[in-house]
Amino acid sequence: MNTYKKILLATALVAPAGAIAVSANAQTANVAIADPDAAIANSKVWAAAQTEIGTTYKAQLDQAKTRGEAIAAELQPLYKKLDANGDNQLNQAEIEAARAARRPEISQIEAKEKAGQEEIARMTSQASRARAYAAEQVAGKVNDAVTNVVKARRITLLIRPNAAYFADPAADITPAISTEIDRLIPKVSITPPANWQPGQQPQRAAAPGTPAPATPKAAEKPR
């Protein structure tokens, strides 16, 4: 098992300046909270797109996962050489000591990790492009979904969860936004046009991220 951390490799609603308490009476006060990113991530249309991408590009994703694990295994001996205390992890002191001593393993690890990332990115390029295209379509409906839910519930103030000092679950309309997203766009295409590039369509909410295939793990790069 790879226990070393990485050495090298390491959108919507505007939150108010101050925290706002949103209690159980928030609904009667027409105040609610919502997380548009979570609304996308929890929508059925996004889940369906992820499943379709995983099926369509299974061979490439499996190949990338296998290659990533192989690269990680190749890097283990280099990581181990820098693990001065033998705890199977590289801490900041060990990394700094290796750099100060100009240990050759540092540059070797950096080069191999960079090459590995580029190789895996090439393997997963089609799946990544499909995911970005699906994400853009779903994210493009978030503002409409939020507007519709806000109007239907006569909400006069909507904030993000992290902007609330306290929030009763009843004040959270994120699930309702997910439902509205699914109503507005029940299905998306995962096949972008030949000339499509990410970001061509304006959007104000970030689509949820998804885990990439396994990549080499080392220690976090010191700043």
Contacts in CASP RR format, 6 or more apart in sequence:
PFRMAT RR
TARGET T0000
AUTHOR 0000-0000-0000
METHOD contacts of the structure
MODEL  1
MNTYKKILLATALVAPAGAIAVSANAQTANVAIADPDAAIANSKVWAAAQ
TEIGTTYKAQLDQAKTRGEAIAAELQPLYKKLDANGDNQLNQAEIEAARA
ARRPEISQIEAKEKAGQEEIARMTSQASRARAYAAEQVAGKVNDAVTNVV
KARRITLLIRPNAAYFADPAADITPAISTEIDRLIPKVSITPPANWQPGQ
QPQRAAAPGTPAPATPKAAEKPR
2 72 0 8 1.000
2 73 0 8 1.000
2 76 0 8 1.000
2 216 0 8 1.000
2 217 0 8 1.000
3 88 0 8 1.000
3 89 0 8 1.000
4 75 0 8 1.000
4 76 0 8 1.000
4 79 0 8 1.000
4 83 0 8 1.000
4 88 0 8 1.000
4 89 0 8 1.000
4 90 0 8 1.000
4 217 0 8 1.000
4 218 0 8 1.000
4 219 0 8 1.000
5 89 0 8 1.000
5 90 0 8 1.000
5 217 0 8 1.000
5 218 0 8 1.000
5 219 0 8 1.000
5 220 0 8 1.000
6 113 0 8 1.000
6 216 0 8 1.000
6 217 0 8 1.000
6 218 0 8 1.000
6 219 0 8 1.000
6 220 0 8 1.000
6 221 0 8 1.000
7 79 0 8 1.000
7 90 0 8 1.000
7 95 0 8 1.000
7 106 0 8 1.000
7 109 0 8 1.000
7 110 0 8 1.000
7 113 0 8 1.000
7 218 0 8 1.000
7 219 0 8 1.000
7 220 0 8 1.000
7 221 0 8 1.000
8 109 0 8 1.000
8 110 0 8 1.000
8 113 0 8 1.000
8 114 0 8 1.000
8 218 0 8 1.000
8 221 0 8 1.000
9 113 0 8 1.000
9 114 0 8 1.000
9 117 0 8 1.000
9 215 0 8 1.000
9 216 0 8 1.000
9 218 0 8 1.000
9 221 0 8 1.000
10 220 0 8 1.000
10 221 0 8 1.000
11 37 0 8 1.000
11 204 0 8 1.000
11 205 0 8 1.000
11 206 0 8 1.000
12 36 0 8 1.000
12 142 0 8 1.000
12 143 0 8 1.000
12 204 0 8 1.000
12 205 0 8 1.000
12 206 0 8 1.000
13 34 0 8 1.000
13 36 0 8 1.000
13 146 0 8 1.000
13 158 0 8 1.000
13 159 0 8 1.000
13 160 0 8 1.000
15 159 0 8 1.000
15 160 0 8 1.000
15 162 0 8 1.000
15 163 0 8 1.000
16 159 0 8 1.000
16 163 0 8 1.000
18 163 0 8 1.000
19 163 0 8 1.000
19 164 0 8 1.000
19 165 0 8 1.000
20 31 0 8 1.000
20 157 0 8 1.000
20 159 0 8 1.000
20 163 0 8 1.000
20 164 0 8 1.000
20 165 0 8 1.000
21 164 0 8 1.000
21 165 0 8 1.000
21 166 0 8 1.000
22 31 0 8 1.000
22 32 0 8 1.000
22 33 0 8 1.000
22 159 0 8 1.000
22 164 0 8 1.000
22 165 0 8 1.000
22 166 0 8 1.000
22 167 0 8 1.000
22 168 0 8 1.000
22 171 0 8 1.000
23 166 0 8 1.000
23 167 0 8 1.000
23 168 0 8 1.000
23 171 0 8 1.000
24 168 0 8 1.000
24 170 0 8 1.000
24 171 0 8 1.000
26 32 0 8 1.000
26 33 0 8 1.000
26 167 0 8 1.000
26 168 0 8 1.000
26 170 0 8 1.000
26 171 0 8 1.000
27 153 0 8 1.000
27 170 0 8 1.000
27 171 0 8 1.000
30 153 0 8 1.000
30 154 0 8 1.000
30 155 0 8 1.000
30 156 0 8 1.000
30 157 0 8 1.000
31 155 0 8 1.000
31 156 0 8 1.000
31 157 0 8 1.000
31 158 0 8 1.000
31 159 0 8 1.000
31 171 0 8 1.000
32 150 0 8 1.000
32 153 0 8 1.000
32 155 0 8 1.000
32 157 0 8 1.000
32 158 0 8 1.000
32 159 0 8 1.000
32 171 0 8 1.000
32 172 0 8 1.000
32 173 0 8 1.000
33 158 0 8 1.000
33 159 0 8 1.000
33 160 0 8 1.000
33 161 0 8 1.000
33 163 0 8 1.000
33 164 0 8 1.000
33 167 0 8 1.000
33 171 0 8 1.000
33 172 0 8 1.000
33 173 0 8 1.000
33 174 0 8 1.000
34 146 0 8 1.000
34 149 0 8 1.000
34 158 0 8 1.000
34 159 0 8 1.000
34 160 0 8 1.000
34 161 0 8 1.000
34 172 0 8 1.000
34 173 0 8 1.000
34 174 0 8 1.000
34 177 0 8 1.000
35 160 0 8 1.000
35 161 0 8 1.000
35 174 0 8 1.000
36 142 0 8 1.000
36 146 0 8 1.000
36 174 0 8 1.000
36 177 0 8 1.000
36 205 0 8 1.000
37 205 0 8 1.000
37 206 0 8 1.000
37 207 0 8 1.000
37 208 0 8 1.000
38 174 0 8 1.000
38 178 0 8 1.000
38 208 0 8 1.000
39 142 0 8 1.000
39 145 0 8 1.000
39 174 0 8 1.000
39 175 0 8 1.000
39 177 0 8 1.000
39 178 0 8 1.000
39 181 0 8 1.000
40 46 0 8 1.000
40 135 0 8 1.000
40 138 0 8 1.000
40 139 0 8 1.000
40 142 0 8 1.000
40 178 0 8 1.000
40 181 0 8 1.000
40 205 0 8 1.000
40 207 0 8 1.000
40 208 0 8 1.000
41 208 0 8 1.000
41 209 0 8 1.000
42 174 0 8 1.000
42 175 0 8 1.000
42 178 0 8 1.000
43 138 0 8 1.000
43 178 0 8 1.000
43 181 0 8 1.000
43 182 0 8 1.000
44 178 0 8 1.000
44 182 0 8 1.000
44 186 0 8 1.000
45 138 0 8 1.000
45 181 0 8 1.000
45 182 0 8 1.000
45 185 0 8 1.000
45 186 0 8 1.000
45 187 0 8 1.000
45 188 0 8 1.000
46 134 0 8 1.000
46 135 0 8 1.000
46 138 0 8 1.000
46 207 0 8 1.000
46 208 0 8 1.000
48 187 0 8 1.000
49 131 0 8 1.000
49 134 0 8 1.000
49 135 0 8 1.000
49 138 0 8 1.000
49 188 0 8 1.000
49 190 0 8 1.000
50 131 0 8 1.000
50 134 0 8 1.000
50 210 0 8 1.000
52 190 0 8 1.000
53 127 0 8 1.000
53 130 0 8 1.000
53 131 0 8 1.000
53 134 0 8 1.000
53 190 0 8 1.000
54 61 0 8 1.000
54 127 0 8 1.000
56 127 0 8 1.000
56 130 0 8 1.000
56 190 0 8 1.000
57 124 0 8 1.000
57 126 0 8 1.000
57 127 0 8 1.000
57 130 0 8 1.000
60 123 0 8 1.000
60 124 0 8 1.000
60 126 0 8 1.000
60 127 0 8 1.000
61 124 0 8 1.000
61 127 0 8 1.000
61 213 0 8 1.000
63 123 0 8 1.000
64 120 0 8 1.000
64 123 0 8 1.000
64 124 0 8 1.000
64 213 0 8 1.000
64 214 0 8 1.000
65 213 0 8 1.000
65 214 0 8 1.000
67 116 0 8 1.000
67 119 0 8 1.000
67 120 0 8 1.000
67 123 0 8 1.000
68 116 0 8 1.000
68 120 0 8 1.000
68 213 0 8 1.000
68 214 0 8 1.000
68 215 0 8 1.000
68 216 0 8 1.000
69 214 0 8 1.000
71 112 0 8 1.000
71 113 0 8 1.000
71 116 0 8 1.000
71 119 0 8 1.000
71 120 0 8 1.000
71 215 0 8 1.000
71 216 0 8 1.000
72 214 0 8 1.000
72 215 0 8 1.000
72 216 0 8 1.000
72 217 0 8 1.000
74 112 0 8 1.000
75 109 0 8 1.000
75 112 0 8 1.000
75 113 0 8 1.000
75 216 0 8 1.000
75 218 0 8 1.000
78 105 0 8 1.000
78 108 0 8 1.000
78 109 0 8 1.000
78 112 0 8 1.000
79 90 0 8 1.000
79 109 0 8 1.000
79 218 0 8 1.000
79 219 0 8 1.000
81 103 0 8 1.000
81 105 0 8 1.000
82 90 0 8 1.000
82 94 0 8 1.000
82 95 0 8 1.000
82 98 0 8 1.000
82 103 0 8 1.000
82 105 0 8 1.000
82 106 0 8 1.000
83 89 0 8 1.000
83 90 0 8 1.000
83 94 0 8 1.000
84 94 0 8 1.000
84 97 0 8 1.000
85 91 0 8 1.000
85 94 0 8 1.000
89 219 0 8 1.000
90 218 0 8 1.000
90 219 0 8 1.000
91 219 0 8 1.000
92 222 0 8 1.000
94 219 0 8 1.000
95 219 0 8 1.000
95 221 0 8 1.000
95 222 0 8 1.000
96 222 0 8 1.000
98 105 0 8 1.000
98 106 0 8 1.000
99 106 0 8 1.000
99 222 0 8 1.000
109 218 0 8 1.000
112 216 0 8 1.000
113 216 0 8 1.000
113 218 0 8 1.000
116 215 0 8 1.000
116 216 0 8 1.000
117 215 0 8 1.000
120 212 0 8 1.000
120 213 0 8 1.000
120 215 0 8 1.000
121 128 0 8 1.000
123 213 0 8 1.000
124 212 0 8 1.000
124 213 0 8 1.000
129 192 0 8 1.000
129 198 0 8 1.000
130 190 0 8 1.000
130 191 0 8 1.000
130 192 0 8 1.000
131 190 0 8 1.000
131 210 0 8 1.000
132 192 0 8 1.000
132 198 0 8 1.000
133 188 0 8 1.000
133 189 0 8 1.000
133 190 0 8 1.000
133 191 0 8 1.000
133 192 0 8 1.000
133 196 0 8 1.000
133 198 0 8 1.000
134 188 0 8 1.000
134 189 0 8 1.000
134 190 0 8 1.000
135 207 0 8 1.000
135 208 0 8 1.000
135 209 0 8 1.000
136 198 0 8 1.000
136 199 0 8 1.000
136 200 0 8 1.000
136 201 0 8 1.000
136 203 0 8 1.000
136 207 0 8 1.000
137 185 0 8 1.000
137 188 0 8 1.000
137 189 0 8 1.000
137 201 0 8 1.000
138 181 0 8 1.000
138 185 0 8 1.000
138 188 0 8 1.000
138 207 0 8 1.000
139 203 0 8 1.000
139 204 0 8 1.000
139 205 0 8 1.000
139 206 0 8 1.000
139 207 0 8 1.000
140 201 0 8 1.000
140 202 0 8 1.000
140 203 0 8 1.000
140 204 0 8 1.000
140 205 0 8 1.000
141 181 0 8 1.000
141 184 0 8 1.000
141 185 0 8 1.000
142 177 0 8 1.000
142 181 0 8 1.000
142 203 0 8 1.000
142 204 0 8 1.000
142 205 0 8 1.000
143 204 0 8 1.000
143 205 0 8 1.000
144 180 0 8 1.000
144 184 0 8 1.000
145 177 0 8 1.000
145 180 0 8 1.000
145 181 0 8 1.000
145 184 0 8 1.000
146 158 0 8 1.000
146 177 0 8 1.000
148 180 0 8 1.000
148 184 0 8 1.000
149 155 0 8 1.000
149 173 0 8 1.000
149 176 0 8 1.000
149 177 0 8 1.000
149 180 0 8 1.000
150 158 0 8 1.000
150 173 0 8 1.000
153 173 0 8 1.000
153 176 0 8 1.000
155 173 0 8 1.000
158 173 0 8 1.000
161 167 0 8 1.000
161 172 0 8 1.000
164 171 0 8 1.000
END
